[in-house]
Amino acid sequence: MPEGNDSVVVTRRLTKVFRDFWLREKVTAVADLNLDIQRREVFGLLGPNGSGKTTTLKMILGLLFPTHGTISVLGRLPTDVRIKSRIGFLPEESYLYPFLDARETLDFYGRLFHQPRRQRQRRIDMLLDMVGLSSVAYRRVGEYSKGMQRRIGLAQALINDPDLLILDEPTGGMDPIGTKQFKDLIGVLAMRGKTVILSSHLLADVEDVCHRICILYGGRQRAEGSVSELLAKRNMTQITTEHLDDASLEAVRTQLQAANKKILDVTAPRDKLESLFLRIVQEAQDQRLATGGAIAGGEVAEFLRSGAPATGKEVIEQLVAGAAAADQTEIPQQKPQATHPSGQLAEESRRVIDSLTADQKGKDSAAEQAAKPAPPPLQQKQAEQSVLEELLGEEGSSGRGQ
């Protein structure tokens, strides 16, 4: 496989051998794996338990060192800390702090990426709405079901708007609503230019979202290619048409027999169970029936749908603009600007402006007067002087007593 300029993950003869205490070879988890995963691609890793999928993902993340071979992630070694902020990872098990709620969990991960407070809060709101956990945002994560924990785990993997997203069994425990939303999200991320590596046992999910797949067995690559290429049956032709009556069907059968072909099966197309389930749930939500669990999520978060990520200068300008807007809402303007339309409206506007500026000037002058120390009257001066003399006298007497 040639390595192109858009290659995000490239492996050559990647091998991982686990050894025992005496350094004897115990098991070969991955052997001679060659991958070339491109930008904007959704790549699926398939295989039974123990086929090397999770080991491959951990080597891509730099959590495991390969025994042999080379690996490149975003043009660098996977152990290079400069690429860590560009990667999002959802492990097979949700390693979350059970005593934190959803908002605190996402805030914690946002702090790890040194995100400003306002940016963190904005992204947290959008992500919680996207994964359908806004209504249970203040419930402890330890009280979540497995599917809800997968939802919050997916949100934390996206908090840094990564260029490379690695998902290990992301829909495990998710209901069909969350699964459908996950598929839609993957499509949006790929269109935006992100790369997604997906490892899953749910073959239907992989078939729906992946562009290319790699099937592993015993740590070795057994098949690799696009989904359409691997699943196409070249020796058969499928025709879908409107409902045919018996006479029309017999005419088609006669025509095929004339060409030495035969009809293998005649059935009515079936809808997917997922589509039926989602339709029933949507009807229940339209009736506003109550539920105590996760709800259908909202749209994909805005920062995940937008174009290129903001530069440092743009972020600073946004923060300054936000601070200026906050100051204007908290501090009343001293000299409001106004246009002067003609006629009675202009006269009315001038009267309102004059009254506001008069009140404001009065407040300003009162504030200035209050800020300046006013000269005390004569009696107050005498009283203060007597108090000072008394205090000085007591201090002098106490000093003499000592």
NORZI-V809700 format. One record per residue. N is the residue number from 1. RES is the residue in one letter. SS is DSSP state (alpha for helix, beta for strand, coil for the rest). OMEGA is omega in radians with two decimals (none if undefined). Layout:
[[N;RES;SS;OMEGA] [N;RES;SS;OMEGA]]
//
This chain:
[[1;M;coil;-3.14] [2;P;coil;3.12] [3;E;coil;-3.13] [4;G;coil;3.14] [5;N;coil;-3.13] [6;D;coil;3.13] [7;S;beta;3.13] [8;V;beta;3.09] [9;V;beta;3.13] [10;V;beta;3.07] [11;T;beta;3.10] [12;R;beta;3.12] [13;R;beta;-3.10] [14;L;beta;-3.07] [15;T;beta;3.06] [16;K;beta;3.13] [17;V;beta;3.06] [18;F;beta;-3.09] [19;R;beta;3.13] [20;D;coil;-3.09] [21;F;coil;-3.10] [22;W;coil;3.12] [23;L;coil;3.03] [24;R;coil;-3.11] [25;E;beta;-3.10] [26;K;beta;3.13] [27;V;beta;3.04] [28;T;beta;-3.06] [29;A;beta;3.14] [30;V;beta;-3.09] [31;A;beta;3.00] [32;D;beta;-3.11] [33;L;beta;3.10] [34;N;beta;3.14] [35;L;beta;3.02] [36;D;beta;-3.05] [37;I;beta;-3.01] [38;Q;beta;3.04] [39;R;coil;-3.11] [40;R;coil;-3.08] [41;E;coil;2.99] [42;V;beta;-3.01] [43;F;beta;-3.11] [44;G;beta;3.02] [45;L;beta;-3.10] [46;L;beta;3.09] [47;G;coil;3.11] [48;P;coil;3.11] [49;N;coil;3.13] [50;G;coil;-3.12] [51;S;coil;3.08] [52;G;coil;-3.10] [53;K;alpha;-3.10] [54;T;alpha;3.09] [55;T;alpha;3.10] [56;T;alpha;3.13] [57;L;alpha;-3.14] [58;K;alpha;3.07] [59;M;alpha;3.07] [60;I;alpha;3.14] [61;L;alpha;-3.10] [62;G;coil;3.12] [63;L;coil;3.05] [64;L;coil;3.11] [65;F;coil;3.11] [66;P;coil;3.07] [67;T;coil;3.08] [68;H;beta;3.07] [69;G;beta;-3.11] [70;T;beta;3.12] [71;I;beta;3.14] [72;S;beta;3.14] [73;V;beta;-3.13] [74;L;coil;3.09] [75;G;coil;-3.12] [76;R;beta;3.04] [77;L;coil;-3.12] [78;P;coil;3.11] [79;T;coil;-3.13] [80;D;coil;-3.07] [81;V;alpha;-3.11] [82;R;alpha;3.14] [83;I;alpha;-3.06] [84;K;alpha;-3.11] [85;S;alpha;-3.12] [86;R;alpha;-3.09] [87;I;beta;3.00] [88;G;beta;-3.04] [89;F;beta;3.00] [90;L;beta;-3.11] [91;P;coil;-3.13] [92;E;coil;3.07] [93;E;coil;-3.10] [94;S;coil;3.13] [95;Y;coil;-3.09] [96;L;coil;3.08] [97;Y;coil;-3.00] [98;P;coil;-3.08] [99;F;coil;3.09] [100;L;coil;3.03] [101;D;beta;-3.03] [102;A;alpha;-3.12] [103;R;alpha;3.13] [104;E;alpha;3.12] [105;T;alpha;-3.14] [106;L;alpha;3.10] [107;D;alpha;3.11] [108;F;alpha;-3.13] [109;Y;alpha;3.07] [110;G;alpha;3.09] [111;R;alpha;3.12] [112;L;alpha;3.11] [113;F;coil;3.07] [114;H;coil;3.11] [115;Q;coil;3.08] [116;P;coil;-3.04] [117;R;alpha;-3.10] [118;R;alpha;3.10] [119;Q;alpha;3.11] [120;R;alpha;-3.10] [121;Q;alpha;3.14] [122;R;alpha;-3.14] [123;R;alpha;3.13] [124;I;alpha;3.13] [125;D;alpha;-3.10] [126;M;alpha;-3.11] [127;L;alpha;3.12] [128;L;alpha;3.09] [129;D;alpha;-3.11] [130;M;alpha;-3.10] [131;V;coil;3.04] [132;G;coil;-3.12] [133;L;coil;-3.11] [134;S;alpha;-3.09] [135;S;alpha;3.14] [136;V;alpha;-3.05] [137;A;coil;-3.09] [138;Y;coil;3.03] [139;R;coil;-3.13] [140;R;beta;-3.10] [141;V;alpha;3.12] [142;G;alpha;3.11] [143;E;alpha;-3.13] [144;Y;coil;2.96] [145;S;coil;-3.11] [146;K;alpha;3.13] [147;G;alpha;3.11] [148;M;alpha;3.08] [149;Q;alpha;3.07] [150;R;alpha;3.11] [151;R;alpha;-3.13] [152;I;alpha;3.06] [153;G;alpha;3.08] [154;L;alpha;3.11] [155;A;alpha;-3.14] [156;Q;alpha;3.10] [157;A;alpha;-3.11] [158;L;alpha;-3.03] [159;I;coil;-3.12] [160;N;coil;3.13] [161;D;coil;-2.97] [162;P;coil;3.01] [163;D;coil;3.12] [164;L;beta;-3.13] [165;L;beta;-3.11] [166;I;beta;-3.05] [167;L;beta;3.13] [168;D;beta;-3.10] [169;E;coil;-3.01] [170;P;coil;-3.06] [171;T;coil;3.12] [172;G;coil;-3.12] [173;G;coil;3.14] [174;M;coil;3.03] [175;D;coil;-3.12] [176;P;alpha;3.11] [177;I;alpha;3.12] [178;G;alpha;3.12] [179;T;alpha;3.12] [180;K;alpha;3.13] [181;Q;alpha;3.10] [182;F;alpha;3.12] [183;K;alpha;3.12] [184;D;alpha;3.14] [185;L;alpha;3.14] [186;I;alpha;3.11] [187;G;alpha;3.13] [188;V;alpha;-3.12] [189;L;alpha;3.14] [190;A;alpha;3.13] [191;M;alpha;3.13] [192;R;alpha;3.11] [193;G;coil;-3.13] [194;K;coil;3.10] [195;T;beta;-3.09] [196;V;beta;3.01] [197;I;beta;-3.01] [198;L;beta;3.04] [199;S;beta;-3.06] [200;S;coil;3.01] [201;H;coil;-3.14] [202;L;coil;-3.00] [203;L;alpha;-3.14] [204;A;alpha;3.12] [205;D;alpha;3.13] [206;V;alpha;-3.13] [207;E;alpha;-3.08] [208;D;alpha;-2.96] [209;V;alpha;-2.99] [210;C;coil;3.02] [211;H;coil;3.09] [212;R;beta;3.12] [213;I;beta;3.06] [214;C;beta;-3.12] [215;I;beta;-3.13] [216;L;beta;3.00] [217;Y;beta;-3.12] [218;G;coil;3.12] [219;G;coil;-3.10] [220;R;beta;-3.13] [221;Q;beta;-3.10] [222;R;beta;3.12] [223;A;beta;3.11] [224;E;beta;3.13] [225;G;beta;3.12] [226;S;beta;-3.10] [227;V;alpha;-3.12] [228;S;alpha;3.14] [229;E;alpha;-3.07] [230;L;alpha;-3.05] [231;L;alpha;-3.10] [232;A;coil;3.04] [233;K;coil;-3.00] [234;R;coil;-3.06] [235;N;coil;-3.13] [236;M;coil;3.11] [237;T;coil;-3.13] [238;Q;coil;3.12] [239;I;coil;3.10] [240;T;coil;-3.13] [241;T;coil;3.09] [242;E;coil;-3.08] [243;H;coil;3.14] [244;L;coil;3.05] [245;D;coil;-3.06] [246;D;alpha;-3.12] [247;A;alpha;3.14] [248;S;alpha;3.14] [249;L;alpha;3.12] [250;E;alpha;3.10] [251;A;alpha;3.11] [252;V;alpha;3.14] [253;R;alpha;3.12] [254;T;alpha;3.13] [255;Q;alpha;3.14] [256;L;alpha;3.12] [257;Q;alpha;3.09] [258;A;alpha;3.12] [259;A;coil;3.14] [260;N;coil;3.06] [261;K;coil;3.12] [262;K;coil;3.11] [263;I;coil;-3.13] [264;L;coil;-3.08] [265;D;coil;3.08] [266;V;coil;-3.13] [267;T;coil;3.04] [268;A;coil;3.12] [269;P;coil;3.14] [270;R;coil;3.04] [271;D;coil;3.09] [272;K;coil;3.09] [273;L;alpha;3.10] [274;E;alpha;3.14] [275;S;alpha;3.11] [276;L;alpha;-3.13] [277;F;alpha;-3.12] [278;L;alpha;3.12] [279;R;alpha;3.12] [280;I;alpha;3.13] [281;V;alpha;3.13] [282;Q;alpha;3.09] [283;E;alpha;3.11] [284;A;alpha;3.12] [285;Q;alpha;3.08] [286;D;alpha;3.08] [287;Q;coil;3.09] [288;R;coil;3.07] [289;L;coil;-3.06] [290;A;coil;3.05] [291;T;coil;-3.13] [292;G;coil;-3.13] [293;G;coil;3.11] [294;A;coil;3.13] [295;I;coil;3.08] [296;A;coil;-3.08] [297;G;coil;3.11] [298;G;coil;-3.14] [299;E;coil;3.08] [300;V;coil;-3.09] [301;A;coil;-3.04] [302;E;alpha;-3.09] [303;F;alpha;3.05] [304;L;alpha;3.14] [305;R;alpha;-3.05] [306;S;coil;-3.09] [307;G;coil;-3.10] [308;A;coil;3.13] [309;P;coil;-3.09] [310;A;coil;3.08] [311;T;coil;-3.14] [312;G;alpha;3.13] [313;K;alpha;3.14] [314;E;alpha;3.12] [315;V;alpha;3.14] [316;I;alpha;3.12] [317;E;alpha;3.11] [318;Q;alpha;-3.14] [319;L;alpha;3.13] [320;V;alpha;3.12] [321;A;alpha;3.11] [322;G;alpha;3.11] [323;A;alpha;3.11] [324;A;alpha;3.12] [325;A;alpha;3.12] [326;A;alpha;3.12] [327;D;alpha;-3.13] [328;Q;alpha;3.12] [329;T;alpha;-3.10] [330;E;alpha;-3.05] [331;I;coil;3.13] [332;P;coil;3.13] [333;Q;coil;-3.11] [334;Q;coil;-3.10] [335;K;coil;3.14] [336;P;coil;3.11] [337;Q;coil;3.13] [338;A;coil;3.03] [339;T;coil;-3.07] [340;H;coil;3.07] [341;P;coil;-3.08] [342;S;coil;2.98] [343;G;coil;-3.04] [344;Q;alpha;3.14] [345;L;alpha;3.12] [346;A;alpha;3.13] [347;E;alpha;3.13] [348;E;alpha;3.14] [349;S;alpha;-3.14] [350;R;alpha;3.13] [351;R;alpha;3.13] [352;V;alpha;-3.12] [353;I;alpha;3.13] [354;D;alpha;-3.14] [355;S;alpha;3.13] [356;L;alpha;-3.13] [357;T;alpha;3.10] [358;A;alpha;3.10] [359;D;alpha;-3.12] [360;Q;alpha;3.12] [361;K;alpha;3.11] [362;G;alpha;3.11] [363;K;alpha;-3.14] [364;D;alpha;-3.13] [365;S;alpha;3.12] [366;A;alpha;3.12] [367;A;alpha;3.12] [368;E;alpha;3.12] [369;Q;alpha;3.13] [370;A;alpha;-3.13] [371;A;alpha;-3.13] [372;K;coil;3.10] [373;P;coil;-3.13] [374;A;coil;3.13] [375;P;coil;-3.10] [376;P;coil;3.05] [377;P;coil;-3.04] [378;L;alpha;-3.13] [379;Q;alpha;3.13] [380;Q;alpha;3.09] [381;K;alpha;-3.14] [382;Q;alpha;-3.14] [383;A;alpha;3.13] [384;E;alpha;-3.14] [385;Q;alpha;3.13] [386;S;alpha;3.11] [387;V;alpha;3.13] [388;L;alpha;3.13] [389;E;alpha;3.14] [390;E;alpha;3.13] [391;L;alpha;3.12] [392;L;alpha;3.11] [393;G;alpha;3.13] [394;E;alpha;3.13] [395;E;alpha;3.14] [396;G;alpha;3.12] [397;S;alpha;3.10] [398;S;alpha;3.11] [399;G;alpha;3.13] [400;R;alpha;3.13] [401;G;alpha;3.11] [402;Q;coil;none]]
//
